[in-house]
Amino acid sequence: MSVVSSVLVPYASYLRVYEPLAAFPEPERSHWARYAGRARIPTAQDELRRSLADLVATPPVGVPAHESADAFVAEADGVVCVCPWRTRLRGWLALGELADLFPEPVLDAVLPPVVRGQAVADHERWAERNPDARPWILTALWQVPVRWFVLFSDEEREYAAAGKGGEPPVLRYRTPMVQARRRLARALRTLRETVDEGPLTGGLVEVGRWLEEFHPRALVELDYAGLVHALPAERLAADHSAADVAEGVEALRAGDTDRASEAYGRLAERWRAVRDRQFAN
């Protein structure tokens, strides 16, 4: 059996959608119903450790050979909701982004070209049979994209400091799907009325299209996950990025460009400091 590191990185954040059991066709619905009743449900760290085990194998496994049958489980207004890991699909999608993250020699050392080529071929064959497939989880490294904060309000912020027993801090937001879609639509309308088309507008359109694929009674979650280790404790506790984004959008709607710039400046400075740590020794 491979020895797997207990480290809690990578420094990634996640946007997840939890759907009610009614959103899934049989026999998948029954599978998730039984799964949600298990005594112990795997955590995000369990998923990470399994991925690390694949990468330390010889040869490394860039994408699992079979799709995961695991999920995250949450409850919304008394309704059990699940967020399937879909590790294989997410692995294929992430593989397509690696060339933008690493120089080719580094990428070849981590995942040899033959391994990447086989994964791409497998994905192409699979995609032909599953043209409408989409992940329930989006991932961002060394940041939380600004467009994700648009979906949440500061009142939905959940923060817990590090525990005395060594438990890491937690910072996340959760909101009903209907609220997420409403906030996104309102922010998109404001941006289109007040500023030129740009990356934020395009990003919101992409997120909106993704959200439309899910059940209207789903739950949307933004989890800082590994990023809690990239921020000092006092800065993490003071992080109210969703409030800054909401203030900026509201200021644009009111025509107050100075206040909008101040809100964006706070946000940009906070996350620039995090991204800069990616290149620190």
Secondary structure, 3 states (H helix, E strand, C coil): CCCCCCCCCCCEEEEEEEEEHHHCCCCHHHHHHHHHCCCCCCCHHHHHHHHHHHHCCCCCCCCCCCCCCCEEEEEECCEEEEEECCHHHHHHHHHCCHHHCCCHHHHHHHCCHHHHHHHHHHHHHHHHHCCCCCCCEEEEECCCCHHHHCCCCHHHEEEECCCCCCCCCEEEEEEEHHHHHHHHHHHHHHHHHHCCCCHHHHHHHHHHHHHCCCCCCCEEEEECHHHHHCCCHHHHHCCCHHHHHHHHHHHHHCCCHHHHHHHHHHHHHHHHHHHHHHHCC
